[in-house]
Amino acid sequence: MQKRANYCEEMSSYFKRNSKIRELTSHSAKVHSVAWNCDGRRLASGSFDKTVSIYSLDRDRLNKELTFRGHSDSVDQLCWHPKHTEHIATASGDKTVRIWDVRANKSVATITTKGENINICWSPDGQTIAVGNKDDLVTFIDFRSHKARSDEQFKFEVNEISWNKQGNLFFLTSGQGAINILSYPDLKLQYVLQAHPANCICIEFDPKDKYFATGSADALVSLWDAQELVCVRTLSRLDWPVRTLSFSHDGKLLASASEDLLIDIAECETGEKVAEVPCESPTFTCAWHPKKYLLAFACDDKDKYDRDRDAGTIKVFGFPSDP
């Protein structure tokens, strides 16, 4: 217990010394999704303005590197290949998934799907991309052939999708507050965990495969044992529906965000608050760096010169504070 208390104090002190937020406005509308690539050298953001921006991290500075254009509707979610640093997949309301190559600076594949896409994730082995649409249909795409391999229609509201770290189970959060767990690749229902009394919105697995977390419309974050599939603790510091979750690279910290004007950073072993990131508006996406205590996020900000216009800003918390 003393070690845990010391860890919380140590991390609280760390974030007091490293609380600077750097920001870049590189979109003309709201940012829906942010994600780091697997080596942490690049950050990507997808926006309502139909574009994807790529940034490079240089020590304590973030630089805009390039912009991908090609989608004809909002880019709602994106994810990097889990093993290759150059490939990124994007889900759009234009009924396509695009795969981009940062090194070649272009789209290398466009896969037409059956609906307006809102969720996307990559399997841990990098061979399959799963994309979910507004009609609760999940399409599984083969990365090598760039072709849809199968579709699975669900009879409940599908909010977010994810594989576990072994890749043998596929998880879906539902509008009924449940976590539906299917075997993969045969997609047979294995478990239904009643996680929340309200809409279960988001799900995230920690890099060490010890926990997964879910966020709900009841404003609660539930932390689960990834092997035993039991809830080990609940975090209740937010007042609004939990929209986004992210684990730190070591699996020890969990960031959760909502329409509250802060991002809560908790220590996973105890659930205690380690730090909070101040926000001026609701936060709907966040992502920890894969090697450092740097948290990228995007808020529903307005342009400071034109309050009727979304700002399109990405932010990164955790840089050394000014002396």
C-alpha positions in Angstrom: 0.0 0.0 0.0 2.9 2.3 0.8 4.4 1.7 -2.6 1.1 2.6 -4.3 0.8 5.8 -2.3 4.4 6.7 -3.2 3.7 6.0 -6.9 0.6 8.3 -6.9 2.6 11.0 -5.1 5.5 10.5 -7.5 3.3 10.8 -10.6 1.3 13.8 -9.2 4.7 15.5 -8.7 5.8 14.5 -12.2 2.7 16.1 -13.8 3.1 19.3 -11.8 6.6 19.6 -13.4 5.3 18.5 -16.8 2.0 20.2 -17.2 2.6 22.3 -20.3 0.1 21.8 -23.2 1.2 22.4 -26.8 -1.4 22.9 -29.4 -1.6 23.2 -33.2 -4.6 24.3 -35.3 -4.4 22.4 -38.5 -8.0 21.6 -39.4 -10.8 23.9 -40.4 -13.4 22.0 -38.3 -13.7 19.8 -35.2 -11.2 17.0 -34.7 -12.8 13.6 -34.1 -9.9 11.3 -33.6 -6.2 11.4 -32.5 -3.7 8.5 -32.5 0.0 7.9 -32.2 1.9 5.5 -34.4 3.6 2.5 -32.8 7.0 4.1 -32.3 5.6 7.4 -31.1 7.3 9.5 -33.7 4.1 10.6 -35.4 0.6 11.7 -34.3 -2.4 11.7 -36.6 -5.7 13.5 -36.4 -8.9 13.1 -38.4 -11.5 15.8 -38.7 -15.0 16.8 -39.8 -13.2 18.8 -42.5 -12.7 15.4 -44.4 -8.9 15.5 -43.9 -6.2 13.7 -42.0 -3.2 15.6 -40.6 0.1 14.0 -39.7 2.5 15.5 -37.2 6.1 14.6 -36.2 7.3 14.7 -32.6 10.7 16.3 -32.2 11.8 16.3 -28.6 9.3 18.7 -26.9 7.9 20.1 -30.1 5.1 18.9 -32.5 5.4 19.8 -36.2 2.8 19.5 -38.9 4.2 17.1 -41.5 1.5 16.6 -44.1 -2.2 16.5 -44.9 -4.1 13.6 -46.5 -7.2 14.5 -48.6 -9.5 12.2 -50.4 -12.5 11.4 -48.2 -15.7 13.2 -49.3 -17.2 13.2 -45.8 -16.1 13.5 -42.2 -13.1 11.4 -40.9 -14.7 10.0 -37.8 -12.0 7.6 -36.5 -8.5 6.5 -37.4 -5.9 4.0 -36.3 -2.3 3.2 -37.1 -1.0 -0.2 -38.0 0.1 -1.9 -34.8 3.5 -2.9 -36.1 4.4 -0.8 -39.1 5.0 2.9 -38.5 3.9 4.2 -41.9 0.4 2.9 -42.4 -2.8 4.4 -41.1 -6.5 3.5 -41.7 -9.4 5.9 -41.6 -13.1 5.5 -41.3 -15.4 8.0 -42.9 -19.0 8.9 -43.3 -18.5 8.6 -47.1 -18.9 4.8 -46.9 -15.3 4.1 -47.4 -12.2 3.1 -45.5 -8.9 4.4 -46.7 -5.4 3.1 -46.0 -2.6 5.7 -46.2 1.1 5.4 -46.5 2.9 8.2 -44.8 6.2 7.5 -46.4 4.7 7.6 -49.9 2.4 10.5 -48.9 -0.7 9.1 -50.5 -3.7 6.8 -50.2 -2.7 3.3 -51.1 -6.2 1.7 -51.0 -9.9 2.8 -50.8 -12.3 0.1 -49.6 -16.0 0.7 -50.3 -18.3 -0.3 -47.4 -22.0 -0.7 -46.9 -22.7 2.3 -44.7 -21.5 5.5 -43.0 -18.4 4.4 -40.9 -17.9 5.6 -37.4 -15.5 3.1 -35.7 -12.3 1.4 -36.8 -9.6 -0.8 -35.2 -6.7 -2.9 -36.3 -6.1 -6.5 -35.2 -3.0 -7.0 -33.0 -1.3 -9.0 -35.8 -1.9 -6.2 -38.3 -3.7 -8.5 -40.8 -7.3 -7.3 -40.4 -9.1 -4.0 -40.1 -12.5 -3.9 -38.5 -14.9 -1.0 -39.3 -18.3 -0.4 -37.8 -21.0 1.8 -39.4 -24.1 3.6 -38.2 -26.3 0.6 -39.0 -24.4 -1.6 -36.5 -22.7 -3.6 -39.3 -19.1 -4.5 -38.8 -16.9 -5.2 -41.8 -13.6 -7.1 -41.6 -11.0 -6.0 -44.2 -8.0 -8.0 -45.2 -5.0 -5.6 -45.0 -2.9 -7.4 -47.7 -5.6 -7.7 -50.3 -7.4 -4.4 -49.3 -10.7 -6.3 -49.7 -13.7 -6.8 -47.4 -13.5 -10.4 -46.2 -16.8 -10.5 -44.3 -19.7 -8.5 -42.8 -21.4 -9.1 -39.4 -24.8 -7.5 -38.7 -25.7 -7.0 -35.1 -29.1 -6.5 -33.6 -28.1 -4.1 -31.0 -26.5 -0.6 -31.0 -22.8 -1.0 -31.5 -20.8 1.9 -30.1 -17.1 0.9 -30.2 -15.1 -2.2 -31.3 -11.8 -3.7 -30.3 -9.8 -6.9 -30.3 -8.1 -8.1 -27.1 -4.3 -8.1 -27.2 -4.1 -11.8 -28.1 -6.4 -11.2 -31.0 -8.6 -14.2 -30.2 -11.6 -12.2 -28.8 -13.5 -9.4 -30.4 -15.3 -6.9 -28.1 -18.2 -4.6 -28.8 -19.8 -2.0 -26.5 -23.5 -1.7 -26.8 -26.4 0.8 -26.3 -27.7 -1.6 -23.6 -24.7 -1.0 -21.4 -23.2 -4.4 -22.2 -19.9 -5.6 -23.4 -20.4 -8.3 -26.0 -17.4 -10.6 -26.4 -17.1 -12.9 -29.5 -14.5 -15.5 -30.4 -12.3 -14.6 -33.3 -12.2 -15.4 -36.2 -15.4 -17.4 -36.1 -17.3 -14.5 -34.3 -19.3 -16.8 -31.9 -20.8 -15.1 -28.9 -18.9 -16.1 -25.8 -19.8 -13.6 -23.0 -22.2 -10.7 -22.4 -20.9 -8.5 -19.5 -23.5 -6.1 -18.1 -21.0 -3.3 -17.5 -23.2 -0.3 -17.0 -26.9 0.6 -16.5 -26.7 3.0 -19.4 -25.2 3.2 -22.9 -21.7 1.7 -22.9 -19.8 4.1 -25.2 -16.1 3.3 -25.4 -13.6 0.6 -24.7 -9.8 0.5 -24.4 -7.2 -2.2 -23.7 -4.0 -1.5 -21.8 -0.7 -2.2 -23.6 0.3 -4.8 -20.9 -2.9 -6.8 -21.3 -3.8 -6.6 -17.6 -6.9 -4.4 -17.9 -9.5 -3.1 -20.2 -11.7 -0.1 -19.5 -15.1 1.0 -20.6 -16.8 4.4 -20.4 -20.5 4.9 -20.2 -23.3 7.4 -20.5 -23.7 7.0 -16.7 -20.5 9.0 -16.4 -18.6 6.0 -14.9 -15.4 4.4 -16.0 -15.2 0.6 -15.3 -11.8 -1.1 -15.1 -11.8 -4.8 -15.9 -9.4 -7.7 -15.4 -8.6 -8.6 -19.0 -8.1 -12.3 -18.2 -10.8 -13.0 -15.7 -13.3 -10.6 -17.3 -14.4 -9.2 -13.9 -14.8 -5.6 -12.9 -12.1 -4.6 -10.4 -12.9 -1.0 -9.8 -15.1 1.9 -10.9 -14.1 5.6 -11.4 -16.7 8.2 -10.7 -15.0 11.6 -10.9 -16.6 12.7 -14.2 -20.1 14.2 -14.3 -20.9 13.7 -18.0 -21.0 10.6 -20.3 -17.5 9.2 -20.8 -16.5 9.6 -24.5 -12.9 8.5 -24.7 -10.3 6.4 -22.8 -6.6 5.8 -23.1 -4.0 3.8 -21.1 -0.4 5.0 -20.7 2.4 3.0 -22.3 3.2 1.2 -19.0 -0.5 0.4 -18.4 -0.3 2.2 -15.0 -2.4 5.3 -15.9 -5.8 5.7 -17.4 -7.0 9.0 -19.0 -10.8 9.5 -19.3 -12.6 12.4 -20.8 -16.1 13.7 -21.4 -18.0 17.0 -21.6 -16.4 17.8 -18.2 -13.9 20.6 -18.6 -11.1 18.3 -17.6 -9.4 15.0 -18.5 -9.1 12.7 -15.5 -5.8 10.8 -15.1 -6.1 7.9 -12.7 -3.7 5.3 -11.3 -5.0 1.9 -12.4 -4.1 -0.1 -9.3 -6.0 2.1 -6.9 -8.3 4.3 -9.1 -6.9 7.4 -7.3 -6.5 10.6 -9.2 -3.0 11.4 -10.2 -3.6 14.5 -12.3 -6.2 16.4 -14.3 -5.8 18.2 -17.6 -7.8 21.4 -17.8 -10.0 21.8 -20.9 -12.0 24.8 -22.2 -14.7 22.6 -23.8 -15.8 18.9 -24.1 -13.2 16.3 -25.1 -14.1 13.4 -27.4 -10.7 11.9 -28.2 -7.5 11.3 -26.3 -4.4 9.1 -26.8 -1.3 8.4 -24.7 2.1 8.3 -26.4 3.3 4.7 -26.7 6.6 5.4 -24.9 6.2 8.7 -22.9 3.8 10.4 -20.6 2.4 12.6 -23.3 -1.3 12.8 -23.8 -2.7 13.9 -27.1 -6.3 15.1 -27.2 -8.8 17.3 -29.1 -11.7 19.4 -27.7 -14.8 20.8 -29.2 -13.1 24.2 -29.3 -14.3 27.3 -31.1 -12.1 29.6 -33.1 -11.0 32.4 -30.8 -11.5 34.9 -33.7 -14.8 33.5 -34.9 -16.9 31.9 -32.2 -19.3 30.3 -34.8 -16.5 28.3 -36.3 -14.9 25.1 -34.9 -11.2 25.5 -34.2 -9.8 22.1 -35.4 -7.0 22.1 -32.8 -5.0 19.2 -31.5 -3.3 19.4 -28.1 -0.6 17.5 -26.3 -0.2 17.5 -22.5 2.9 16.5 -20.6 5.7 18.7 -21.8 8.1 20.3 -19.2 6.4 23.3 -17.5 8.0 26.7 -17.8 10.4 27.4 -15.0 
